[in-house]
Amino acid sequence: MSYLEYRVKYTPSGWRKVLYLNWPLALLLFAVSCVGFLMLYSVAGGSFSPWAEPQMKRFAVGFVMMICVAMVPIWFWRNMAVLAYCLSIALLIGVELFGAVGMGAQRWIDLGPLRLQPSEVTKITMVMLLAAYYDWLPLKRTSRPIWVMIPVLLILLPTFLVLRQPDLGTAILLLSAGGLVMFIAGVHWAYFGAVIAGLIGLITAVFQSRGTEWQLLKDYQFRRIDTFIDPASDPLGAGYHITQSKIALGSGGWTGRGFMQGTQSRLNFLPEKHTDFIFTTLAEEFGFLGAFSLLALYVLIIVFCVISAINNQNRFASLLTFGIAINFFLFFAVNMSMVMGLAPVVGVPLPLVSYGGSAMMILLLGFGLVQSAHVHKPR
C-alpha cells in the first residue's frame, strides 16, 4: 500500500476523530495534573495564587491544544519534522544570543505572558525528526555506520547548545531519549556498548579535570556531585536541599501528615517546593501511599503509550509514540530519583505536577502527537 493510499484509507474524517482519541490516556493526564493543582494549592498555604490558578489555566489551554494537535493527521506531523527541529535549534541559538537569565542559567526567551524554554521544545522536535528519519531509512541500513552518524549528530547539536546555557539535566535527558529512540529503531547493540565504554572514560575525565584549566563542569555542578555522594558532609551548605528533602520524605510515613500539614514545606525548609521538590511535599502530606499512587498514574500513562505504539503499523507514528513516552518516563524518573537522593540534583521538574507554563504546555503538545498517532493509525 502506498503512503497516499494509507492516508486516504486510514484517516478518520471530521469530528469522528474525537471518538478515536485515547481517552483513558487523556483522563490519566488530567488526573496527574489535578494532583499538581492540589499540591500547588498546598505549598501556597491554602491559596490558588500565585501557582495553582495560573497552572490550571495553562493546563486548560494545553489540553485544548493537545486535542487540536490530535485532530491533525499524523502524516502532516511527519512532514513537519525537519522544520520543527530547525525552529527549535534556532530558538536554542536565540537563547544564547538574547535569552533571559534565571537561577544562574540562560534558558528562557520572554514572549510577553509566557517564558518559553526552548530546550523543552527540542525534546519533542528531536524525537519527531528521529522518528521521521528511521521511517524514511530502510531497515537494513539502520546499523550501518554512515547512517548511524546522522542521528547522532542530530542529537549532539541540541545537546551542545543546551549544555552552554548551562543545563546539564536537560542535556542528559536529550542524550538518553535520543539514544533510546535509536535503540528501539533497531540500531545494533554494539554501538551502545561503545557509548557506555566512552561514558566511563568521560566520567573519569570529568573528575580528573576538576580544579584544572580544562575543567569540564561548572563548580556548582561538581558540588552537586559531592552532595549526591555524601550529603552529610555539608548539611547546612551544598547538602542542605537533599537533606531537607529526605527529612520530608521520611516524616510522611505510610499515610502522611495530612493535607497542608507538612512542616518542611509549610515552614519553607524545602527548596523550590513548587517546582523541582514538589514530590517531597506530596510524600510528606500523603505518605508512601500518596507517592506510590502518583507513581502508579505515571506508569499507567507509559503503559497506554507503549500499547498504542506496539499496535500502530505506521513506523513513524510508533517511534514517535515511543519517543514521547521515553521523554515522559525520564522526566519523572530523574525527578523522583533526585529528590530521594538516588541521583544528583539536576533541576528536572516533575511532569504535570511541578509549576511551570512552557514545560506543561509543550508536554501536552507532545501527547497531542501521541493522540494523533493513535487516532490515525490503521484499523
N, C-alpha and C positions, 0 to 999 in steps of 0.2 A: 504494500500500500504506500503510495506517495505521501509526502508531507501535506500537500494540498488536499488530497482525499481524506487524510486523517483529520485535518482542520474542519472540513465540511461535515464529516460523519459524526464526529465526537464532540462538537462544540454545542452545548445546550443554547437555546435561544431565549431572549427576553428575560422576564422576571422568573422564569422557570429555574434559572440558575440558583436562585435563593434556596430552592428545595434541595439542591445538590451540595450545599455547604456542609462542612464537617461541624455540625452543631455541637456535638459533645466537646470538641476541641475549643470552640468559641466559648462555651459555658465554663470550661476549666480556666481559660484565660480571665474570664470575668470574675471567677471565684478567687483566684490568686490576687487579682487587683483589689478586690474587696478587703482581703487581708491587709494589703498595703494601706488602704484608706483608714482602716481601723487602727493600725499601728501609728500612722502619721497623726491621727487624732489624739492618740495616747501620748506620744512624745511631745506634743504641743501643750500638754497639760489639760486636755479636755476641750480643745478648740479646733475648729475646722481651718482656722488660719494660723500660721502662714503656709502650711504644707498640704493638708488634706484637701481643701477646696480646690486649689489650682491643679492638684493631681487628678481629682475627679473630672474636672473639665477637660484636661488633656487626654484622659482615657476615653472620654466620650467622643472627642474629635478623632482620636486614634482608632477607635473601634469602628466608627463610620468609614474612615479611610481604609481600614482593613477590608470591610465589605466591598467598598468600591474597587479596590485592587483585585479582589476575588472575582468580580464580575468581568474583568478583562481577560480574554483568552490567554492561555499560558504561552502560546507561540509568540504573542506580542512581546512578552517579557523576555523571551529568548532573544528576539531581535534587538531588544533594547540593552542587552547585557553589556556590550562593548561601550556604548555611550554612557551608561550609568557608571561603569567603572572609571572611565576617563573623567567624568564630572567629579567623582569622589576624590580622585587623585588631584584634580585642580583645586578642590576645596582644602585638601591637606596642605597643598602648596600655599594657598591663601592664608591658612592659619600661620604658616611660617612667616609670611610677609606682614600681615596686619591682624593677627588673631588676638583675642582678649586673654589676659593673664589671670589665672585664678589658682590659689593654693600653690604658688611656685611653679606652675606649668602653664604653657601657652597652648591651650587645647580647643578653644571655643571661637566661634565667629558670631558677633552680635547681629541679629536680624530683627531688631526692634523688640517686640514682646517675647521673642524666643531666642535663646542662646543655643546655637547649633554646634554640636560636637561632631565634626566630620569623620572622626575615627569610628564612630558608631555607624555612620552610613557605609563606610568602607567594609565593615564586617558583612554587610548584606550584599553589596555590589561585587565584592571579591568572590563570594560563593556563586552569585549569578554567572559571572564570567567563567569560572572554573567549570560549572555545570554545562554551560554552552560550549565550552572548548571540548570537553570529553563527549558531549553529544555529537559534535562535528567530527571528532577524531575516530577513525576506525579502531575497533577494539584490539586488533593485532599490533597496532603501533603504540599502544598505551605505555609500554615499558621500554621503548627504545630511547636511548639517551637524549637524542636531539629533541624528541617530543616530551621528554620529562623536564628538560631545562626551561621550556617556555612557561609552564605553570609555576615553576619555582621562581622565575623572575617576576611573574605577576604577583606572587605572594611577598617576595622580598622588597619590592618597591614601596608599597604602603607601609610595610613593617619598618623600613628605614625612616620614612617620613614621620611615623608615629613615635619612634624612639627619640627623634630630635626634639620632641615637644617639651620635656620628655614624659613618656607614658609607657613604662615597662610592662604594666599589667595588660594593657590593650595589645601591645606588640606581641606578647606571649600568646594571647588569645588568637590573634591573626595567624601566627605561625601554626598553632595547634589545629585550628579549624581548617586552614588550607591543606595541611598535611593529611588530616583525616579524610577530607574530601578526595584527595588524590588516592589514598589507600582504598577507599570504597569504590572509586572509579576503576580500580584494577591494576594500579602500579605495583610492580614486583616488590616483595618484602625486603629484598636485598638493599634497595635504596634507603629504606627506613633504618635498616641495621647500620648502614654507613652514617646516616644522620645522627643516630644515637651515639655512635662512637665519636663523631665530631663534637656533639654536645658535651660529652665528657671532657674532651680536650678543651673546649671553650670555657667550661666551668672552672677547669684548672687554671686557665689563663686569666680568667676574671679575678680569682683570688690572688694569683701571683702579681697582678697589676696594681693591687691596692697600695697606695702611697707612692706610686711611681709617676713619672711624667706621662706615661701612656695609659693611665688608669681608665679602665673600660666602663665603669659605672660611676654614677654620682655618689658623693659622700653619704647622702641621705638614703640611697638605695643599699649601700653597704651596711648602714645602721639597721635597716630593716632586716637584712640577713642575720646580723648579730642578734637582733631581738628575737628572730624566729628560732635561732639555735639555743639561746639562753635568755629568756625574758626576765628572769630574776636577777640578771647581772646589773640591770639598771631599771628597777621598778618604778622610780619616780621620773625617769627620763625617757629614753627610747623605748623601754619596755612597759611604759605606763598604759598605753592603749590596750595592748593584748592582755595585760594583767587584769585590768578592769573588765575586759570582755569575758575572760574566764570566770571572774567572780560572779558576773551577771548570769552566765550560763549555769554555773553550779548552784547558785542560790534559787533558781527556778524549781529545782527538784522535778518530781513527776508531773505535778499538775499546775505549778506556778504560784506566784504570789497573788494573782488576781489582776483583772484588767485595770490598768492605770495605777497599779500598786508597786511597780518595780522601782526599788530605791536607787539603783545605779543610773537609770535613765532620768528619773524624776529629780534627782539631786545633781544631775549633769556630770556624773563621773564618766559616763560613756562618751567617747569621742565620735563625732559625726553620727549621732544617734538616729538621724533621719535619713541617712544615706548608706554608707558602707557598713555600719554596725547595727543596722536596724534588726537584723536577725537575732542579735543578743537580747534586744528589748522584748521581742516575741518570746524567746525561750525563758526569760526571767518572769514574764507575766503569765504565760500559759504552760510553762514547763516542758518536759520532754514530749508529752502528748501533743501539745500545740506545735512544737517544732517538727515532730515527726509527721503531723498532718499536712503541714505546708510542704514538706519534702515529698509526701505521697502525691500531692497535687502536681508538683513538678514532674515526678516520674510518670504520672498518667499522661501529661502533655507530651512527653517524649515518646511514650508508647503509642499514642494515637498518630503522631507524626511518622514513626517508623512503620506502623501498619499501612498508613497511606502511601509511603514511599515504596514499600515492598510490592504493594498491589498495583502500582502505576506502571504501565507498559511503556510510557514515554520516558526515555533515558534522561532527558534534560529535567523534566518535572521530578523524577525520582531522586536524582542527585541534588537538585535544588532543595527538596524537602529534607533530605538527609543533612544537607549543609546548614539549613536554618536550625534544625533540631540539635546539631552539634554545637552551634554557637550558643543556643539557649542552655544546653547542658553545661558547657564550660562556664557560662555566666554564674549559675547558681552553685556549681561545684566548687569553683575557685573562691567565691564569696564565703560560703559556709566553711570551707577548709581554712580560710584566712582568719575568720573571727574565732574559730576553735583552736587556733594555734597549730594547725596541721600544715599550713603553708605560709610563706612570708606575706606581710601586709602589702598589697599592690594596688589598692584603690579601685576594686571592681565592685560595682553596685549589685544589689540583689534584684534580679529582673522582676519588673512589675510591682515590686514592693517598695524598694528604695525611692526616695524623692528624686525626680529628675524628668524634665519635659522631653528633651530630644531623645534620650535613651528609651523611654517608654514608647513614644510615638513611632520611632524607627523600628523598634522591635515588633510593634503591631503591624507595621507595613511589611516586615519580613513574614509574619504569619499570614498576612494577606496574600503573599506569593504562595505560601503553603496551601491556602484555601483555593487559590486559582488553579494550582496543580491538581487539587482534589476535585474541584468542580468540572474541570475539562479533561479528566482522564478517560481513557477508553472504557466503555461499559458494554 
